[in-house]
Amino acid sequence: MFALPKSLSPLRCALWFLLALAACGPSIPREQVSRANAAYDAVAERSDAMLATLSVAERRTYMRTLVATGAAREGDIVVPTVFDPTNAAYFSSVGDPVLTASLRRGMGLVGDYFKLLVILAEGRNVDEAKGQINTLSASVAGLITVATGGAALPLAALARQLGPLLDRWGQAQNAEELRRLVLEGEPIVREQIKVMQAASTTVYETLTREPMRAARTTLADNDAARRGAFVQMAEAQVLVADYVVLLDKLADTLTALAAAVRSPGSPPALASLSASADSALIQARAAAGAIAILKAGRAP
């Protein structure tokens, strides 16, 4: 709080009040910020649903690769002859394999940047924003650690670009400087979303590898089992397609939120933020019921 000296003239009181407002930074109406928050949460929830399925499929794919390289097998149980700690995630009952973990961390990084923009949008103090910068830094480090190969590698490369920027953000002296610096990171975070979308080709291949193999080989003479395999592939197609479309919506909301932070008093910027956030939220909620409808209509 600012204490006003009793000796100040009315004009000086007004100037003091304006300085107090400037110290807090301009803010966006809470209604728009709440919509943007809800949009991110809804998209992240649908992403988690797809990633949970991917985690299982990624492990199964790795196990089949092990069999091809001579690992011991008894029925559906596969045991490597030598334990390699770098591959622990494929056997562990906790955590995710490389691609799933990288995409999950990528979504988390986008979310942490999103939350930082929200803090700036609401005009909260610089110390709180810098605390969120520390959280974002941890997400960047975590993504670089797990994104070690394949479709995940570009995510690590982009995360490394954020490192030097984060150091500069942490050294900002006031809210205005911090806002300007943080907005420089928006293109990199949007590119992260594009890379996550590009990884959908690998995601789909991983999700459909087992049912595709089943449909082409052992189940060829079993109509019910063959149809079940195709239902699995159709479900995967919807999951991945929803993931890509919702990431588009999230990118639109992120762009609109950044524009509103840049120009908090702009009616067009606020209108764009409301529209993009509402669109993302509606589409995410619609996607939530898509798989259930698909299963009901295509049961083998």
N, C-alpha and C positions, 0 to 999 in steps of 0.2 A: 504494500500500500504506500501511496505517496502522501506525506504530511505537508499541508500548505502553510507557509509562514503567515502569521496574522497581519504582517505589515505589507503584504503584497497588494498592489492596486488591482481593480477588476481586470484591466488589460493583462497584467502580469499573471493573474490567476488563470486567465484563458490560455495564455501561452504555456503555463505550467501543465494544464490539463492536456493540451495537445501533445506535449512532450511525453506525458505519461502514456497516452494512447500509442504514440509512435514506438515507445519501448516495448509494448506488448505485441506490436505488429498488427496489420490488418487481418480481419477474420472473415470467413465465409459463414453464412447462416447455418446453424447446426443441422437443420433439416436436410440440406444438400449433402453435408458431410456424412450424416447418418445413412443416407441412401447409398452413398459410395461405399461405406463400410459394409453394409449389408450385401451389396453386389459382390465385393471381393470374397466375403465369407461363403456366399452361396456357390461361387465358381470354385473356390478351394475345396468345398465339401464334395462337389461332383468330381473334381480331380482325384480326391482321395479314394472315391469309389472305384475309379478306373485303375488307380495305382495298386490298390489291394489285389485286384485280379491279376495285374501285370506281375506283381511280386511272385505269386504262385507259378505263373507260366514261365517266368524267367528262370526260376529254380529248376523246373522240370526240363527246360531246354538244356540247361547246363548239365544236368544228370545224364541226359541222352548223349551229350557230347562226351562225357566221361566213359560211357559204355563203349562208344566208338573208338576210344583210345586205349581200351583194354582194362578198365576198372572192373573189380569183382562185382558180380551181380547174382542175386537170387530172387527171381520173380521181379517185383517192382522195387526191390531194395538194391541200391547201388552204393558200394563202399570203395573209396579211392585207396590205392595201395600205399600212398604217401599223403600225409596231411600237410597242405600248404596254407599257412595262416593268411596269406593274401586273398585266398578264396573262401575264407570262413563265412562270409555273408551268404554264400550259396547253401550252406549246411545249417546255419544257425536258426534257432527257433525265434530269434528276435532280430529286428532290423530288416533291411532290404538289400537285395543284390544291387549291382552297380547302376544299371539303367534306372531302375525304380527309385533307388536312393537319390540319384542325381536329379531326376525330375521332381521328386518331392522337395529336395533342397532348393531347386530352382523356383518352385512355387513359393516356398518360404521366403526366399530372397525378395521376390517380387512383393510379397506381402509386407515384409519389413520396410521396404522403400515406400510402399503405399501408406503404411502407418506413419512414416516420417513426414510425408506430404500432408497427412491428416493433421498432425501436430502443428505444422506450419499454417495450414488452412484455418485451424481454430484459434490461431494467434496465441498459442501457449508459450511458456518462457523458453529461453534458449537452452537452459540446463536440461530441461526435459527432452528437447530435441536432440541434444548431444548424447543423452542416455540412449535414445533410439538409434543414433548413429553407431554406438558401441554394439548394440544388438545386431544391426545390419552388418557390421564388420565381422561378427562371429558367423553370420550366415554365409558371407563371402568366403571366409576361411574354410568352413565346413563343406561348401560346394566344391571348392578347389581340391579338397582332400578326397572326396568320393568320386568325382567325375574323372575317372582315370582311363577311359577307353571308349571306343566306338562312337555312337551317336551322342554320348554325353560330353565328349572332349570340348566341343565348341562352347558349352556352358562354362567350363572352367576357364577357357580363354577370355570370355567376356567378364567373368568375375574378377579376373586379374586386372582388367582395365579399371574396375571400380576402386581397387586398393588405393592408388595415389589420390584419387578424388576424395575418398573418405578421410584421409589424413588432413586434407585441406579443410574439409567441412568441420572437423573437430577443432580447428584453430580459428574459426570465425569469431569475430569480436562482438557482433550484434545481430539482431534478428534479420535486418535487411540484407546484410552480407551473407548470412547463413541461407536465407531464402534463395538468393541469386546463385550461390554455389551448389546447393542441393538440386536445383532445377537443371544444372548441367548434366546430372546423371540420368535424366529421363530417357534420352535416346539409347543409352546402353541397356537400361532395364527393358525398354520396349524390344530391343534386339534379343534380349534373353527370352522374351515371350515367343518371338519368331523362331528361335532355335528349338524351344520346347515343342512348338508346332511341327517343325521339320522332323523332329525325332519320332513323330507319330507313324512314319513309315516303318521304322524298326519296331515300334510298339505293336503295331497291327500284325507284323510278321511273327513276332514272339507270341502274341495271343492266339494266333490261328495255326501255328505250326503243328501242334498235336492233333487238333480236330481235322486239319487238312490231311495229315498223314493217315488218320483213321478212316476218313472218307474215301481215300484212294486205295487202301490196302485191305486190311483184315475185315473191315465192315462192308466191303463192296456187295456182299450177298445178303446182308441183313438190313432190310429197308428201314426198320425203326431206329436201329443204331446209326445208320447212315444219316437219316434225317436229324437225329439228335446232334450229330457232329456239325451239320450245316446250321442248326439253330445256334450252336455255340459260336460259329463263325459270324453269323448274322448279329448276335449280341455284341461280339467284339467290334464289329463294324460300327454299330451304333455308339458304343462306348467311346471309341477313338474319334469318330466324327463329332460327337458332342463335345469332346475334349478340345478339339481344334476350334470349333465354332465359339465355344465359351471363352477360350483364350483370346479370340478376336474381340469379343465383347469386353473382356477385362482390359485389353490394350486400349480400347476406345475410352473406357472409364478412366484409366490412368492418364491418358492424354488430356482428357477434359478436366481432371482434377489438377493436373499440373498447370493448365491454362488458367484455371480459377485461382490458383495460388499466385500465379504471375499477375493477374488482374482481378483481385478479389471484389472490386466494386463493379465489375462489368456484367450487366444483365445477360448479354448473349453467352458469356462464359458460364454463368450460373445455370442458365437454361440448358446449355449443352451438357453440363455435368449431371443435371437431373435426368435428362433424356437418356444419356448413355448408361447411367447407373440403373435406371428403371428397366431398360432393355436387357441388361445383363442379368438382373435379378429375375425377371420374368422368364427368360430363356433357361436359366439354371433350374428354376422350379419346374419348368415343363420337362426338362431332361430327366429330372429325378424319377418321374413315373414312366419313362420311355421303355426301360428294360422290362418292367413288370408287364406292360401292355404287350410287348414283343413276345415274352414267354407265354402269356395267356393265349395269344393268337396263333403261335407256332409250336405248341407243345407236340413232341413226337408221339 
